[in-house]
Amino acid sequence: MSRRFYMDFERPVVELEERLEELKKHPAAHQPDIAKEIKFLEAQMGRLKKRVYSNLTAWQKVQISRHPERPPFSAYLDNIFHDFIELHGDRSFGDDQAIVGGLAKIDGRAVMVVGQEKGRGTHGRLKRNFGMAHPEGYRKAGRLYKLAGKFGLPLVTFIDTPGAYAGIGAEERGQAGAIAECLRTMSSLPVPIVTVNIGEGGSGGALALGVTDRFFMLENAYYSVITPEGCAAILWQEKEKAPEAAEALRLTADQLVQLGIIDGIIPEPLGGAHRDPQTVARQVGDSVIKALGELSPVPAEQLKQARYDRFRRIGVFSEGKESDERANRSNV
């Protein structure tokens, strides 16, 4: 087998892909017999991919969202935005590399863009702390939010984190307060906010970039109050029950659309965004540009009120006829 990374459920696809690659590299690949075999395997590959990737479980989608080759925020920054000027530091402690942000243009429109960066390769991921920001990262994000509001720039944020860094040093430097300040700042910004979840979206570390007017998710991203492993460890004291937790948390894009938590799903190629990063980036850019066009004419006070109403609606539920009858009795 190749050293290429793959999940267990992808094994049949990877094995067939490698067989195809070997045949295509064969010196006699253009001979009728081998060419016929290649054509047959290509058709078989299409059917296999559709069968494997069209019926993914919640846990399998979580695994795809964590794929080491999945495009990080920097890939979208390079492919969607231009004239980017990075702004550094929180003006208090340091410059957290897990949060990247600054001034940029998209389709000729000036914006402030802020995202969680996981990095590429082992060195890059260690440098970016795997996208898990410290308090200074969230204070940097909050500073950029305020600059966006001050200069009337639409804000575009990208979520990709398993959660805020939970180390002792982060807690000592005010992790919870830094995240809370981001939530407060975003909720009162007088400019349009568009958010895209491109991978993982865990806990308050993700929400600090998610108080928004339009929220989009890639098809295989997830968004949850806690990671499946964390949930399983708390409820069952067994991380091995993460697949069950993933189903119970209702954290996938299709489920979150139904719950009214996000506004739209951006499709991915079969197998995940890493299989065709350019196409996915173009689709993300189109969604952001369209949303900004719809939101920009809306007056600031209406934007803020709609944003408030949006979050007040989240979590409202009814237990059906029985609960309605109890409510009616209590109102008599």
N, C-alpha and C positions, 0 to 999 in steps of 0.2 A: 504493500500500500504506500501511497504518497505521504509525505510529511505534512501535506496541506491540512489545515484545521477543518474539522467537521464535527457536527453533533451526531450522536448515535443514530437518531432517526433518519439522518441523511446518508447513512452508509450505502444503501443500494444505489442512490443517485451518484455518489462519488465513485463507486466501483465501476459503474457503467460509463461515466465520464472519462475515467482513466483508460478504460478499454478502447473507447472511441479515439482518444488522443494517440494511443499507441498505433492503432490502425492507420490513422491519418498521417503519421510520421513514417509509416512503412515504405520502403523504396518502391514497392509495387502497388501503392495505394490507388493508382489510376487503372489498374487492371480490372476487367469487368467483374470478376468474382469478389474481389476485395471492395470495390466501389459499391457493389450491390449490398454487401454486408454493412458498410458504413451507412448507406442510406436507410437500411432496415433499423440499425441501432439508433440513428437520429430520430426516427419516428417513434421508436420505443422509448427513447429518452424524453421526448415531449409528453408522452402519456404518463410516464413514471413521475416526472416532476409535478404534473398536474395532480396526480393522485396523492403524492406525499405532501405538497405544499398548500393544497387547496382545503385541507381539513386539519389544520394545525390546532393543537390544544393550547390553552392559555400558557402553560408551562413551556411548550415548544416555542411560542412567540417570544416569551421572556428570554429564552436561550438565543434566539436569533437577534434580539435587541442588544445582546452582549457580545455578538460575534467580533473577534479581534480585528477583522478586516472591514467591519462596518464603518462607513464614512463618518468621521467626527465633525464637530462644528466647523473646524477650520476648512474642511472641504466645501461646505456650503458657503462659507465666507468668501472663499476664492472664486467660486463658480457663479454666485448670484449677485454679489455686491462688487462695487468698484470704488476707487479713490478712498480706500479704507485707511483711517488714521487711528492707530491704537492709543488708548488713554490708559495710563498705569496708576496703580496705587490707591490706597484708601485714605491718604493724608493723615494716617494715624499710626499704623504699624508696619505695613509692607505691601508688596504686590503679589497677590495670590495668582499663581499660574493656572489654576483650575477655572478661573473666570476670565474671559477675554471680551473686551468691548471697546467701542470707540465710534467715531464719526464715519459715515459711509454714504454711498449713494446706491439706490436700486432703481433701475429703469429711469434714471435721471432725477429721482426724488431724493433729497437729503434726509437721512434718518440717523437715529442712534441705534446701534446694534450691540446686543450683549448675549453671550452664550457660554454654556459650560463645555469646556474642552477636555476630552479624555486623553488626547495625544495619540501618537502612532508608535508602535513598537514598544519594547520593554523600557528603554531609556525615556522615551516621550511620555509614556504613561506614568512612570515614577515622577518625572518632572511636574506633571499635571495632577498628581495625586489621584489618578484614575477618575478625574472629574468631580472629586469630593472636596468642595471648597471649605476653607477655614473662615472665621468671622471676617477677616480682612477682605476676603473675596466678596462676601455679601455686602460689606461696607463700600467696596469699590463699585459693585453693581448699583447700590443705592445712590451713590454719588453721580453715576452716569444717568440714572433715572431723573434725578433732579435737574441735571444739565439739559436733558431732553425737554423737560417741562419749561425750564427757564427760556430756552431758545425756540420753543414751539416746534420741536422735531418729533415726528412719529417715532415710537419705540418698537423695535423688533427684537424678540428674545427667542433663544433656542435652548431647550431643555435636554440634558443628557447626563443624568447622574443617578447612582444608586441611593444617594442621600448626602446630606451635609456631613463633613468629617466629624466624628464623634470622639475624638481624642481628648485627653484631660486638658491639654494646652488650649484647644479650641473652646472648651467649656469655660476655662479661666478667663479667656479674652472675650467672652460674651457672645457665644454662638447663637443662642436663642434670641437675644436682644437684636442682633444684627439681622437675623431673618425676619423678625417681627417688624423691624424698621423698613425692610424692603416691602413687606406686605402693605404697610401703612402708606408708604410713598407711592407705590403703584396704584393703590385704590383711589388716590386723589389727584393723579396726574391729569392735566387738562389737554392731553394729546392722545391720538389713537395708539393703541397697543395691540400688536399681533404676535402670537406665540406659536412656535412649532416644536413639538416633542419629536425628536429625531431618533431616540433610542430608549434609554431608561428614564424613568420619572419617579424617583422615590422620595416620599415624605416631604417635610418642610423644605428640604434642600432643593427640591424641584418647584414647590409652590412659590418660593421666593422670586421665581422668574415667571410665574403663571397667573398673576392677577391681571387679567387681560380682557380685551374686547372681542377678540376672535382667537380661538384655540384650535389648532390643527395637530393631528398626529399622523406619523407614518404608520402604515398598515401593521407592521410588526413591532411597534413601540409599545410600552406599557406606562401606566400612570397610576400610582397607588400610594396610600398612606404609609405603607411599609413594604419592604421586599418580601417575596414569598418565603424565603428562608427565615427572615426575621419573624414573620407571622407564625410559621411552623414551630420555631423554637419557643415562642411564647405560649401558643395554644397547646402544643403536644409535646414540647421539650424534645422534638426530633426534627432536625433540618431535612431529613429524608422525606418528610411529608410536604415539602415545598410544592410539588405538583398539585396536591389537594388544596393547599393554601391559595395557589394561583387561580384555581377555578373559583374558590369561594370569594376572593377579593374583587372579582369582576373588574379586572384592571386592563383589559384589552381595548383597542380602539373601537371595535364594533359595539362592545358592551357600553362604553362610555358615551358614545353617540346616543344610544337608546336612553341612557340615564340623563341626558341633557347637560353633561359636564363638558363635552367638547363639541365643536361646530362642524368638523369635517375630517375625513380620512384621506390621506394622500397615498395612493397605491404604490406598492413596491413590485419589482419583478419577482417571479417565482424563485424562492430561495433567499430573498432578502435584498436590501438596498446595495450591499457590497457587490452584487452581480451586475449592476448597471448604474454606477454612481452618477454619471452624467445625466441620464434620463430622470432619475429621482430628484437631482438638484434642480433641473429645469422645472419639474412639476411643483416643487416646493416654492421656487421663485414665482411661478405663475400664481399660486395660491396667495402668497404674501402681497404681490402687486395688486391683485384683484381686491383683497380685503382692505388694503390701504386706500384704494380708490373709492371704496364704499364708505369708509369711515371718515376720511378727511373732510368732507363737507359738513359733518355733524358738529354743531356747536359744543363747546367744551363742557358746559353744564349738563347737556343731554348725554354726552359721552359718560361722564362720571355717574350720573343717575342710572343709566342703563347698566353700567359695570356693577354698581351696587346691587341693582335688582337681579342681575345675573347670578351673583353669588348667594343672595338670599333665597333663590329658588332651589339651590342645590341641597339635597337631603330631605326635601319635603316629600312625604309619602303618605299613602292611605292603606290601611289594613283591610279595606273592603267594606261590605255592607254592615258587618258587625260593629266596626269602629264608628261608622257613620251614625248608627242607631244610638251608640253610647254618647256620641257628641250631641245628638239632638236631645237626648234625655237631660244632659248636663246643662243645656241652654234653656230648658223649660223653667 
